[in-house]
Structures are given as structure tokens and as C-alpha cells.
């Protein structure tokens, strides 16, 4: 039972220490990096070799 109480106090402590401005800034920064980078021709490899595919 004490383990559950420790979990709750950890969550409470984290919530008290949360900085809403930092969270908002991190979310804005994350959106900028959410777009995938374009891959070079060498990087654009399929995960399954064409000769091994059975769905064609």
C-alpha cells in the first residue's frame, strides 16, 4: 500500500514543479521537428526485399 502512496506523492510533486511556460515552449519546438526529413536514394530502402514478397 505504501508503494501506491509513494507513486501518488511523486505525481503530486511533479505536478507542483511543472512549469506551464516551459511545457508550452517544448510543445512548440516539438511541432517544428515533427515533419520527417527527406531521405536520400540510398536511405529509401524497403524493409522487405522485393524478391521475397509474396503479396504480388
C-alpha positions as CSV (number, residue, x, y, z in Angstrom):
1,X,0.0,0.0,0.0
2,X,2.9,2.4,0.7
3,X,4.1,1.9,-2.8
4,X,0.9,3.4,-4.2
5,X,1.2,6.3,-1.8
6,X,4.7,6.9,-3.0
7,X,3.5,6.9,-6.6
8,X,0.8,9.5,-5.8
9,X,3.3,11.7,-3.9
10,X,5.7,11.5,-6.9
11,X,2.9,12.6,-9.3
12,X,1.9,15.4,-6.9
13,X,5.4,16.6,-6.6
14,X,5.9,16.5,-10.4
15,X,2.6,18.4,-10.9
16,X,3.7,21.1,-8.4
17,X,7.0,21.6,-10.1
18,X,5.6,21.7,-13.6
19,X,6.3,25.0,-15.4
20,X,3.5,25.6,-17.9
21,X,5.6,28.1,-19.9
22,X,8.4,25.5,-20.4
23,X,5.8,22.9,-21.3
24,X,4.2,25.2,-23.9
25,X,7.7,26.1,-25.4
26,X,8.6,22.4,-25.6
27,X,5.4,21.6,-27.4
28,X,6.0,24.4,-29.9
29,X,9.6,23.1,-30.5
30,X,8.4,19.6,-31.0
31,X,5.9,20.6,-33.7
32,X,8.8,22.0,-35.8
33,X,10.7,18.7,-35.6
34,X,7.6,16.5,-36.3
35,X,8.0,16.8,-40.0
36,X,10.0,13.9,-41.4
37,X,13.3,14.6,-43.2
38,X,13.6,13.7,-46.8
39,X,15.7,10.6,-47.4
40,X,18.5,10.2,-49.9
41,X,18.0,7.5,-52.6
42,X,20.3,5.2,-50.6
43,X,18.2,5.7,-47.5
44,X,14.9,4.9,-49.2
45,X,15.2,1.2,-48.9
46,X,12.2,-1.1,-48.4
47,X,12.1,-3.3,-45.3
48,X,11.2,-6.3,-47.3
49,X,13.3,-7.3,-50.3
50,X,11.2,-7.3,-53.5
51,X,12.2,-10.9,-54.4
52,X,10.9,-12.1,-51.0
53,X,7.5,-10.6,-51.2
54,X,4.6,-12.9,-51.6
55,X,1.8,-10.4,-51.9
56,X,2.4,-9.5,-55.5
